[in-house]
Amino acid sequence: MTLKEKKIKRILVFLVLVLVLVGCTSNLDADGTLKASRAINESTKWSLSAGWFDFLLVIPLAKLMMFFNKFVDVVPALIIVTVLVNLITLPLNIRSTVATQKMQQIQPMIDRLNQKYKGRNDQASKQRMAVEQQALYKKYDVKLGQTMVLPFLTLPVMLAVWQCVQRWEAMYNTTFLGLDMTSKPNAMIKEGLWGYLVLVIVMAVFQFVSVQIGPFLQKRSKYYKPSKKPANNMQTTNIVMTVMFVWLAYTMSSAMSVYWITSSVIGIIRSVYIHFAYTEKLNLKHEATSTNYLNKNKKGK
């Protein structure tokens, strides 16, 4: 990774931390009651005085939920908006996935290039390596900006929907499938209300599938080639993410579980669609050119 790429990643990590801090502002009191100052309802003004994050994303999305609530119940309105948000961000997700896939495909060539210049630390060798690497990126249409920037662009929108779930006042006066959306599963389970346990289990299953479906489809592809590098880090990340979301679902209002189930189902469908509509075609196109490149460089070594 070049110094420029490292700087870009540091900036992105900083921006993500800022967004998380903004998007995760405390909305509830210690007893789980929605703070009056954070509540959003029909009378909430769409004003910049609410803060730029609320003005640009949270309040508009909440108002959209209220619009659909005129025709359906609260939770279906939440589900509809969640689906719409994911449809709007689908092009970004597609481009991000395709860009990442391209980067993974040329990784064997990058590894070979690193091996070629291994131990050659003079300035001339470094420049030649950089030129060859940029030529690879250009040949296979790999744009590093897309692999690093695009995955973060949808995060603010997802955080905004999360905020809507917690702050929409109507959410605290509704039930769904016989479950009080305000209640926290951990408290309800202690009282022997097992429907809340089922809700958390369903959420956990869909969350686990949503983070595993990508690697599963990749391994099932006829173009799959096991990496020589261990994938333990990614697997650990997926497990940690699943455990974290399950714990949040267990300790937060039940409405959050419904939101995460909806998001996970959409994520599964999106991953399957991108895999067969884009990734497999990209793999087919890449197979011949990458093989020729590797063979050519192997002979010339």
Backbone hydrogen bonds, N-H to C=O, Kabsch-Sander energy under -0.5 kcal/mol:
donor,donor_aa,acceptor,acceptor_aa,energy
6,K,2,T,-2.1
7,K,3,L,-2.1
8,I,4,K,-2.2
9,K,5,E,-2.3
10,R,6,K,-2.2
11,I,7,K,-2.3
12,L,8,I,-2.4
13,V,9,K,-2.6
14,F,10,R,-2.2
15,L,11,I,-2.4
16,V,12,L,-2.6
17,L,13,V,-2.3
18,V,14,F,-2.1
19,L,15,L,-2.5
20,V,16,V,-2.7
21,L,17,L,-2.3
22,V,18,V,-2.4
23,G,19,L,-3.4
24,C,20,V,-1.7
25,T,22,V,-1.0
29,D,33,T,-3.3
32,G,29,D,-2.0
35,K,27,N,-2.7
38,R,35,K,-1.3
39,A,35,K,-1.0
40,I,167,R,-2.9
44,T,41,N,-1.5
47,S,45,K,-1.6
50,A,47,S,-1.6
51,G,48,L,-1.9
55,F,51,G,-2.8
56,L,52,W,-2.5
57,L,53,F,-2.1
58,V,53,F,-1.5
59,I,54,D,-2.5
61,L,57,L,-2.2
62,A,58,V,-2.6
63,K,59,I,-2.8
64,L,60,P,-1.9
65,M,61,L,-2.1
66,M,62,A,-2.2
67,F,63,K,-1.8
68,F,64,L,-2.0
69,N,65,M,-1.9
70,K,67,F,-1.2
71,F,68,F,-1.8
72,V,68,F,-2.1
77,A,73,D,-1.9
78,L,74,V,-2.0
79,I,75,V,-2.5
80,I,76,P,-2.6
81,V,77,A,-2.2
82,T,78,L,-2.3
83,V,79,I,-2.4
84,L,80,I,-2.5
85,V,81,V,-2.8
86,N,82,T,-2.0
87,L,83,V,-2.1
88,I,84,L,-2.4
89,T,85,V,-2.1
90,L,87,L,-0.5
93,N,89,T,-2.1
94,I,90,L,-2.7
95,R,91,P,-2.5
96,S,92,L,-2.5
97,T,93,N,-2.5
98,V,94,I,-2.8
99,A,95,R,-2.5
100,T,96,S,-2.3
101,Q,97,T,-2.5
102,K,98,V,-2.4
103,M,99,A,-1.9
104,Q,100,T,-2.2
105,Q,101,Q,-2.1
106,I,102,K,-1.8
107,Q,104,Q,-0.7
109,M,106,I,-0.5
110,I,106,I,-2.2
111,D,107,Q,-2.9
112,R,108,P,-2.0
113,L,109,M,-2.2
114,N,110,I,-2.5
115,Q,111,D,-2.2
116,K,112,R,-2.1
117,Y,113,L,-1.7
118,K,115,Q,-1.0
120,R,117,Y,-1.9
121,N,119,G,-1.0
126,K,122,D,-2.0
127,Q,123,Q,-2.2
128,R,124,A,-2.2
129,M,125,S,-2.5
130,A,126,K,-2.2
131,V,127,Q,-2.3
132,E,128,R,-2.5
133,Q,129,M,-2.4
134,Q,130,A,-2.4
135,A,131,V,-2.0
136,L,132,E,-1.9
137,Y,133,Q,-2.2
138,K,134,Q,-2.3
139,K,135,A,-2.6
140,Y,136,L,-2.3
141,D,138,K,-1.0
142,V,137,Y,-3.2
143,K,141,D,-0.6
144,L,142,V,-0.6
146,Q,143,K,-0.9
147,T,143,K,-1.3
148,M,144,L,-1.6
149,V,145,G,-3.1
150,L,145,G,-0.6
150,L,146,Q,-0.6
152,F,149,V,-1.6
153,L,149,V,-0.8
153,L,150,L,-1.1
154,T,150,L,-0.7
155,L,152,F,-0.7
158,M,154,T,-2.1
159,L,155,L,-2.5
160,A,156,P,-2.0
161,V,157,V,-2.2
162,W,158,M,-2.1
163,Q,159,L,-2.3
164,C,160,A,-2.2
165,V,161,V,-2.2
166,Q,162,W,-1.6
167,R,163,Q,-2.2
168,W,164,C,-2.4
169,E,40,I,-2.5
169,E,167,R,-0.6
171,M,168,W,-1.5
172,Y,169,E,-1.7
173,N,170,A,-1.7
174,T,171,M,-0.7
176,F,179,L,-2.3
179,L,176,F,-1.7
181,M,174,T,-1.9
181,M,179,L,-0.6
183,S,180,D,-0.5
186,N,250,Y,-2.1
187,A,184,K,-0.8
188,M,184,K,-2.0
189,I,185,P,-2.9
190,K,186,N,-1.2
191,E,187,A,-0.7
191,E,188,M,-0.5
192,G,189,I,-1.8
193,L,188,M,-2.2
194,W,192,G,-1.3
196,Y,193,L,-1.3
198,V,194,W,-2.1
199,L,195,G,-1.9
200,V,196,Y,-2.0
201,I,197,L,-2.5
202,V,198,V,-2.8
203,M,199,L,-2.2
204,A,200,V,-2.5
205,V,201,I,-2.5
206,F,202,V,-2.3
207,Q,203,M,-2.5
208,F,204,A,-2.4
209,V,205,V,-2.5
210,S,206,F,-2.3
211,V,207,Q,-1.4
212,Q,208,F,-1.2
213,I,209,V,-2.1
216,F,212,Q,-2.1
217,L,213,I,-2.6
218,Q,214,G,-2.3
219,K,215,P,-2.2
220,R,216,F,-1.5
221,S,217,L,-0.9
221,S,218,Q,-0.6
224,Y,221,S,-1.5
235,Q,231,A,-2.2
236,T,232,N,-2.8
237,T,233,N,-2.3
238,N,234,M,-2.4
239,I,235,Q,-2.2
240,V,236,T,-2.7
241,M,237,T,-2.6
242,T,238,N,-2.3
243,V,239,I,-2.6
244,M,240,V,-2.5
245,F,241,M,-2.5
246,V,242,T,-2.3
247,W,243,V,-2.3
248,L,244,M,-2.3
249,A,245,F,-2.5
250,Y,246,V,-2.0
251,T,247,W,-1.7
252,M,248,L,-2.3
254,S,183,S,-2.1
255,A,181,M,-1.9
256,M,253,S,-1.6
257,S,253,S,-0.7
258,V,254,S,-1.7
259,Y,255,A,-2.1
260,W,256,M,-2.7
261,I,257,S,-2.6
262,T,258,V,-2.3
263,S,259,Y,-2.6
264,S,260,W,-2.6
265,V,261,I,-2.5
266,I,262,T,-2.3
267,G,263,S,-2.5
268,I,264,S,-2.3
269,I,265,V,-2.3
270,R,266,I,-2.8
271,S,267,G,-2.4
272,V,268,I,-2.2
273,Y,269,I,-2.5
274,I,270,R,-2.9
275,H,271,S,-2.1
276,F,272,V,-2.1
277,A,273,Y,-2.7
278,Y,274,I,-2.0
279,T,274,I,-2.4
280,E,275,H,-2.7
282,L,278,Y,-2.5
283,N,279,T,-2.7
284,L,280,E,-2.2
285,K,281,K,-2.1
286,H,282,L,-2.1
287,E,283,N,-1.9
288,A,284,L,-0.7
289,T,285,K,-0.7
290,S,286,H,-2.5
291,T,287,E,-1.8
292,N,288,A,-2.2
293,Y,289,T,-2.1
294,L,290,S,-2.5
295,N,291,T,-2.4
296,K,292,N,-2.3
297,N,293,Y,-2.3
298,K,294,L,-1.9
299,K,295,N,-2.0
300,G,296,K,-1.7
301,K,297,N,-0.7
